[in-house]
Amino acid sequence: MPEIEQIKTLIEKGEGLMIEFKKSRKELPQNVYESICAFMNRKGGHILLGVANNGTIEGIEEDTIQKQLRRLADDMNNPQIIMPTARLETEIVEIEGKTIICIYVPESPEPHTYKGIYYDRNEEGDYKLTTRRVITDLYIRKQDGYTEDKIYPYMSMEDFEVELFDLVRQIVTLRSKGKHPWSNMSNEEILRSAGMYLKDERTGKEGYTLAAALIFGKESTIGSVYPHYRIDALCRKVDVERYDDREIVDCNLIRAYDRLTAFVQKHTPDRFYLEGTVRISLRDIIFREMIANLLIHREYSSPYRSTLTIYKDTVVTENWNIPYTMGRITPENLKPHSKNPVISDFFRELGWVEELGSGVRKMFHYCPLYVKDKKALPIMEEDDMFKLTIRYMPKGSEKGEVSISSFNADKVLALIRVNPKITAYGLMEELSLSERGVRKILASLTEDGKLLHQGSRKGGEWLVVNTED
């Protein structure tokens, strides 16, 4: 239990996901059990009796304290009220001359009901779970183990796309220069080595797992073991109510990774960047990490479909997941946790994802460089639905593929005066324009007689002529 100063800090923070205030001057409020049930079903937290919703300490009448504590203990052990029953920690605390009760509610490993009703918690308070789907989601969140390890005893090698094993061997062989153990393994040995063939020691059941089906399975196989599997890729730049383009991805994760990457490349501009002396594609680095995150951190027992949506200047992915933290994720509060460790490790062997946590930091590093805006950080929001938002350079903007304007033309001429040998790629870097945009400006200035190129194409230089200034 927290000390007095910690309780004061809780009061100063105000009500939220893990803090609740209840007036309890003379008797225990009936709705305290809704909060207790919701806290146990979510992340746990503290309930302060004797504190008003606005944080005012009203206190509890001294002669009612023991009566309230006894009632709380009795009700928490009554299966007609709380099911399953549970034990709570309580502490009587005196603050500013007034007595309050601090109840610590731990997160429970199993779902609970209050009078037969499931409750959950969010920032706004407690709410009833009234549909089968949300109650199922609660049980999924509380389940023991990983969904990807579910065993299918009757699944065989015929259920997989055999040619993908050759692709995997080629990729790991190139990355390791022939030293990766998978390079010389059979298809079945690769699956066993990657942890996709398991035996349940409790039941004796053994076989290939859901992870094997998701990574290597034929579409018919995936449809059989996981009928809800699908990823909707949408482009909504113009028609935001419906879509401009759509890709329905219902293939295995290896092919899904390539198809989603191609969809993003089709609808977003690229920007090359020099890292040292090496040219890299910022778009590919950022969005490949985003796509890998969408595939490997999804909770595959949920019927909710994952989505990747490209808007006018952002790309947003959403997928159902089992949260380990709530709210906005930053490099400072990041707590790496693998949600599908077998799938994650497999992607890591292929070089499609970074080590746990480093991929997030990479996105935070490269996103501002992609749009040349220090504030353009990725927005990662974790709840039951995980949402990732990344900005990109829309066509027609100054930071994307722009029209030929006098403003841009004047900037090009000014840079050439300073450095007549500057290349088109140099202008791209200086002005944050696309290659096509820069070349259109250069061609227009040349046609207007304002610019002349002398010497060879690679080793020549520009000459500014016939300008009024």
C-alpha positions in Angstrom: 0.0 0.0 0.0 1.2 3.5 -0.7 2.4 5.9 2.0 0.5 9.1 2.8 2.6 11.3 0.4 1.9 8.8 -2.4 -1.8 8.9 -1.6 -1.7 12.7 -1.8 0.0 12.3 -5.2 -2.8 10.0 -6.4 -5.4 12.7 -5.3 -3.5 15.4 -7.2 -3.4 13.3 -10.4 -7.2 12.9 -10.2 -9.4 10.1 -11.4 -8.2 8.1 -14.4 -7.6 4.6 -15.6 -6.2 3.3 -12.3 -7.5 5.9 -9.8 -11.1 6.3 -8.6 -12.6 8.5 -5.9 -15.8 7.7 -3.9 -17.7 9.6 -1.4 -18.2 7.3 1.6 -19.0 9.6 4.6 -21.5 7.3 6.4 -21.7 4.1 4.3 -20.0 2.1 1.6 -21.3 3.3 -1.8 -22.9 0.5 -3.8 -21.1 1.5 -7.1 -17.7 0.8 -5.5 -18.1 -2.8 -6.6 -18.5 -1.8 -10.2 -15.1 0.0 -9.9 -13.5 -3.0 -8.1 -14.8 -5.4 -10.8 -13.6 -3.1 -13.6 -10.2 -2.6 -12.0 -9.6 -6.3 -11.6 -10.6 -6.9 -15.2 -8.3 -4.2 -16.4 -5.0 -3.1 -14.9 -5.8 -2.8 -11.2 -5.5 0.5 -9.3 -6.5 2.4 -6.2 -9.9 3.4 -4.9 -10.0 6.2 -2.3 -13.1 6.3 -0.1 -13.9 9.6 1.4 -12.7 11.7 -1.6 -15.1 13.6 -3.9 -14.9 13.3 -7.7 -13.1 16.6 -7.9 -10.4 15.5 -5.4 -11.8 17.2 -2.3 -11.0 15.2 0.8 -14.3 14.9 2.6 -13.4 12.1 5.0 -15.4 9.3 6.6 -17.2 9.4 9.9 -15.0 7.6 12.4 -17.8 5.4 13.9 -18.7 4.0 10.4 -15.1 3.0 9.3 -15.0 -0.5 10.7 -18.6 -1.2 9.6 -17.7 -0.2 6.0 -14.5 -2.4 6.0 -16.5 -5.4 7.3 -19.1 -5.0 4.6 -16.4 -4.7 2.0 -14.7 -7.9 3.2 -18.0 -9.8 3.4 -19.2 -8.8 -0.1 -15.8 -9.6 -1.7 -16.2 -13.1 -0.4 -19.8 -13.5 -1.5 -20.0 -15.2 -5.0 -23.5 -13.7 -5.4 -21.8 -10.3 -5.5 -18.3 -10.8 -6.8 -17.5 -13.8 -8.9 -14.9 -15.2 -8.6 -14.5 -13.9 -5.1 -11.3 -11.9 -4.3 -9.3 -10.4 -1.5 -8.4 -6.7 -1.4 -5.9 -4.7 0.6 -7.2 -1.7 2.6 -5.6 1.0 4.6 -7.0 3.7 6.9 -5.2 7.0 6.3 -5.6 10.4 8.0 -4.9 13.4 5.7 -5.5 17.0 6.6 -7.3 15.9 9.8 -9.8 13.7 7.9 -9.9 9.9 7.6 -10.1 8.1 4.3 -9.8 4.5 3.2 -7.4 3.5 0.5 -8.4 0.2 -1.3 -5.7 -1.4 -3.5 -7.3 -3.5 -6.3 -4.8 -5.9 -8.0 -5.2 -6.8 -11.7 -6.7 -10.3 -11.8 -5.6 -13.2 -14.0 -9.2 -14.1 -14.7 -12.4 -12.2 -15.6 -14.8 -11.1 -12.8 -18.4 -10.1 -12.6 -20.4 -8.0 -10.2 -23.9 -9.4 -9.7 -23.5 -11.4 -12.9 -22.4 -8.4 -15.0 -18.9 -7.9 -16.5 -17.3 -4.4 -16.0 -14.2 -2.9 -17.6 -12.3 0.3 -17.0 -11.3 3.2 -19.2 -10.1 6.8 -18.5 -13.8 7.9 -18.3 -14.8 5.4 -15.7 -16.4 2.0 -15.4 -18.7 0.5 -18.1 -20.7 -2.6 -18.5 -19.8 -5.3 -21.1 -23.1 -6.1 -22.7 -22.2 -7.9 -25.9 -20.7 -11.4 -26.5 -17.9 -9.9 -28.6 -16.6 -7.5 -25.9 -16.9 -10.2 -23.2 -15.0 -12.6 -25.5 -12.3 -9.9 -25.8 -12.0 -9.8 -22.1 -11.4 -13.5 -21.9 -8.9 -13.3 -24.6 -7.0 -10.6 -22.7 -6.9 -12.8 -19.6 -5.9 -16.0 -21.3 -2.8 -17.8 -20.3 -0.1 -18.3 -23.0 0.1 -17.2 -26.6 -2.5 -17.7 -29.3 0.2 -18.3 -31.9 1.1 -21.6 -30.0 -2.3 -23.2 -30.5 -1.7 -26.7 -31.8 -3.4 -28.3 -34.8 -2.7 -32.0 -34.8 -4.1 -32.7 -38.2 -2.2 -29.9 -40.0 0.5 -31.3 -42.4 3.1 -30.1 -44.9 0.5 -30.1 -47.6 -1.2 -27.2 -45.9 1.8 -24.9 -46.5 3.1 -23.1 -49.5 6.2 -25.2 -50.1 7.9 -22.6 -52.3 8.1 -20.2 -49.4 10.6 -22.4 -47.6 13.0 -21.9 -50.5 12.5 -18.2 -50.3 13.3 -18.2 -46.6 16.4 -20.3 -47.2 17.6 -17.8 -49.8 17.0 -14.8 -47.6 18.8 -16.1 -44.5 21.6 -17.5 -46.6 22.3 -14.1 -48.1 22.0 -12.3 -44.8 24.4 -14.7 -43.0 26.6 -15.4 -46.0 25.7 -19.1 -45.9 26.2 -19.5 -42.1 22.5 -19.6 -41.0 21.4 -23.0 -39.8 18.2 -22.8 -41.8 20.2 -22.7 -45.0 20.7 -26.5 -45.0 17.5 -27.6 -43.1 14.5 -29.4 -44.6 11.1 -27.6 -44.6 10.0 -29.6 -41.5 13.3 -28.9 -39.7 12.8 -25.1 -40.2 9.4 -25.3 -38.7 10.6 -27.2 -35.7 13.6 -25.0 -35.3 11.4 -21.8 -35.4 9.2 -23.2 -32.6 6.2 -23.9 -34.9 5.8 -27.6 -34.0 5.0 -28.1 -30.4 3.8 -30.8 -28.0 1.4 -30.0 -25.1 2.8 -32.0 -22.2 -0.5 -31.7 -20.3 -2.7 -33.2 -23.0 -0.2 -35.1 -25.2 -1.4 -33.2 -28.3 1.3 -32.3 -30.7 1.5 -30.8 -34.2 2.1 -27.6 -36.2 0.9 -24.4 -34.6 -1.2 -21.4 -35.6 2.1 -19.5 -36.2 3.1 -22.0 -38.8 -0.2 -21.6 -40.6 -0.1 -17.8 -40.5 3.5 -17.7 -41.8 3.5 -20.5 -44.4 -0.1 -21.5 -44.8 -2.1 -21.6 -48.0 -5.1 -19.3 -48.1 -7.4 -22.3 -47.6 -5.4 -23.3 -44.5 -5.6 -19.9 -42.9 -9.3 -19.7 -43.7 -9.8 -23.0 -41.9 -7.8 -22.3 -38.7 -8.5 -18.6 -38.5 -11.6 -17.6 -40.5 -11.5 -14.0 -39.2 -8.0 -13.3 -40.6 -7.9 -10.4 -43.0 -6.1 -7.1 -43.4 -7.8 -4.2 -45.2 -5.4 -1.8 -46.9 -7.3 1.4 -47.9 -6.3 4.6 -49.7 -8.5 7.5 -48.7 -6.9 10.6 -50.0 -9.9 11.9 -51.9 -12.9 9.7 -51.0 -12.4 9.6 -47.2 -15.9 8.1 -46.6 -15.2 5.1 -48.9 -11.8 4.7 -50.6 -9.8 5.5 -53.7 -8.0 2.2 -53.7 -8.3 -1.0 -51.7 -6.3 -4.2 -51.2 -7.8 -7.1 -49.3 -4.9 -9.1 -47.8 -5.9 -12.6 -46.7 -2.7 -14.5 -47.5 0.0 -15.7 -45.2 2.3 -13.2 -43.4 5.2 -13.6 -45.7 3.1 -12.6 -48.7 1.2 -10.1 -46.7 4.4 -8.2 -45.8 5.2 -7.8 -49.5 1.7 -6.9 -50.6 1.3 -4.2 -47.9 4.7 -2.8 -48.6 3.8 -2.5 -52.3 0.5 -0.8 -51.5 2.3 1.8 -49.4 4.9 2.3 -52.1 2.2 2.8 -54.6 0.4 5.6 -52.7 3.2 7.5 -50.8 6.2 9.4 -52.2 9.7 8.4 -51.4 12.5 10.5 -50.2 16.1 9.5 -50.5 18.5 10.4 -47.7 22.3 10.2 -47.3 23.3 8.4 -44.2 27.0 8.9 -44.2 27.9 8.1 -47.8 25.0 5.6 -48.3 21.7 6.6 -50.0 18.7 5.1 -48.1 15.0 5.2 -48.6 13.4 6.8 -45.6 10.0 5.7 -46.8 10.9 2.0 -47.0 12.7 2.0 -43.6 9.7 3.6 -41.8 6.8 1.8 -43.4 8.4 -1.6 -43.5 8.8 -1.3 -39.7 5.2 -0.1 -39.5 3.9 -3.1 -41.5 6.0 -5.6 -39.6 4.6 -4.2 -36.4 1.0 -4.6 -37.7 1.7 -8.3 -38.5 3.7 -9.5 -35.6 1.9 -7.7 -32.7 -1.7 -8.5 -33.6 -3.7 -10.7 -31.2 -4.8 -13.4 -33.6 -7.6 -14.8 -31.4 -9.6 -11.7 -32.0 -12.2 -11.4 -34.8 -11.4 -7.8 -35.4 -9.7 -7.1 -38.7 -6.4 -5.2 -39.0 -6.4 -2.1 -41.2 -3.8 0.0 -42.9 -5.2 3.3 -44.2 -3.4 5.9 -46.3 -4.9 9.4 -45.9 -3.9 12.7 -47.5 -0.8 13.1 -45.3 -0.8 10.3 -42.8 -0.7 6.5 -42.8 -2.6 4.8 -39.9 -2.6 1.1 -38.9 -4.9 -0.4 -36.3 -5.0 -3.9 -34.9 -6.5 -5.6 -31.9 -4.0 -6.5 -29.2 -3.6 -7.4 -25.6 -2.2 -4.2 -24.1 0.6 -4.2 -21.6 0.6 -0.4 -21.1 -2.2 2.0 -21.8 -2.1 5.3 -23.6 0.6 7.0 -25.7 3.9 5.1 -26.2 7.2 7.1 -26.4 10.9 6.1 -26.3 10.9 7.2 -22.7 8.1 5.0 -21.4 8.6 2.1 -23.9 8.5 -1.3 -22.2 9.2 -3.8 -25.0 7.1 -6.9 -24.8 6.7 -9.6 -27.5 3.1 -10.4 -28.1 3.8 -13.1 -30.6 7.4 -14.2 -29.8 7.6 -17.0 -32.4 6.3 -14.8 -35.3 8.5 -11.9 -34.1 11.6 -14.1 -33.9 10.9 -15.5 -37.4 10.6 -12.0 -38.9 13.8 -11.0 -37.1 15.7 -13.9 -38.7 14.6 -12.6 -42.1 15.8 -9.1 -41.2 12.2 -7.7 -41.6 12.0 -6.4 -38.1 14.4 -4.9 -35.5 15.3 -6.2 -32.1 12.5 -5.7 -29.6 12.2 -2.0 -28.9 14.8 -0.8 -31.4 12.3 -0.7 -34.2 10.2 1.9 -32.4 13.3 4.0 -31.7 14.2 3.8 -35.4 10.8 5.2 -36.4 11.2 8.0 -33.9 14.6 8.8 -35.4 13.6 8.6 -39.1 10.1 10.1 -39.2 11.2 13.7 -38.6 13.8 13.3 -41.3 11.2 11.9 -43.7 9.2 15.1 -43.7 11.9 17.5 -42.4 9.9 18.4 -39.3 11.3 17.7 -35.9 7.7 17.5 -34.5 6.7 14.8 -37.0 7.1 11.9 -34.6 5.1 8.7 -34.9 2.0 8.5 -32.7 1.7 5.1 -31.0 -1.5 4.6 -28.9 -1.9 1.3 -27.0 -5.3 0.1 -25.8 -7.4 -2.9 -26.7 -6.9 -1.5 -30.2 -3.3 -0.6 -31.0 -3.0 2.4 -33.3 0.1 3.8 -35.1 0.0 7.1 -37.1 2.9 8.3 -39.3 3.0 11.4 -41.4 4.3 11.5 -44.9 5.0 14.1 -47.6 1.8 14.5 -49.7 2.1 15.2 -53.4 1.6 18.9 -54.3 3.1 20.2 -51.0 6.4 21.9 -50.7 7.8 18.8 -49.0 6.6 16.5 -51.7 6.2 16.7 -55.4 5.5 20.3 -56.1 4.2 22.5 -58.9 6.6 24.8 -60.7 6.3 28.2 -58.9 8.3 31.3 -59.0 9.1 30.8 -55.3 10.7 27.4 -56.0 12.4 28.5 -59.2 14.0 31.5 -57.3 15.3 29.1 -54.6 16.8 26.9 -57.2 18.5 29.8 -59.0 19.9 31.1 -55.6 21.4 27.7 -54.8 23.0 27.4 -58.2 24.6 30.9 -57.9 26.2 29.7 -54.7 27.2 26.3 -56.1 27.1 26.0 -59.9 28.1 22.3 -59.7 25.1 21.3 -57.5 23.3 18.2 -58.7 19.6 17.5 -58.9 19.9 15.3 -55.8 21.7 18.2 -54.0 18.7 20.4 -54.8 16.3 17.7 -53.6 18.1 17.6 -50.2 18.3 21.4 -49.8 14.7 22.2 -50.8 12.9 19.0 -49.6 11.5 18.5 -53.2 11.0 15.3 -55.0 13.4 14.3 -57.9 10.7 14.8 -60.4 9.8 18.2 -59.0 13.4 19.4 -59.2 13.9 18.2 -62.7 10.7 19.9 -63.9 11.9 23.2 -62.4 15.3 22.8 -64.0 13.7 22.0 -67.4 11.4 25.0 -67.1 14.2 27.4 -66.2 16.3 26.1 -69.1 13.4 26.5 -71.6 12.9 30.1 -70.4 16.5 30.9 -71.0 17.3 31.6 -67.4 19.5 28.6 -66.9 22.2 26.9 -69.0 24.1 23.7 -68.3 27.8 23.7 -69.5 30.1 20.7 -69.8 29.3 17.0 -69.4 26.1 15.7 -67.8 28.0 14.4 -64.7 30.9 16.8 -64.5 29.5 20.0 -65.8 28.0 23.0 -64.1 25.1 25.4 -64.2 25.1 29.0 -65.4 22.4 31.5 -64.4 21.6 33.9 -67.3 19.0 36.4 -68.3 17.6 37.0 -64.8 16.2 40.4 -63.9 18.1 40.4 -60.6 
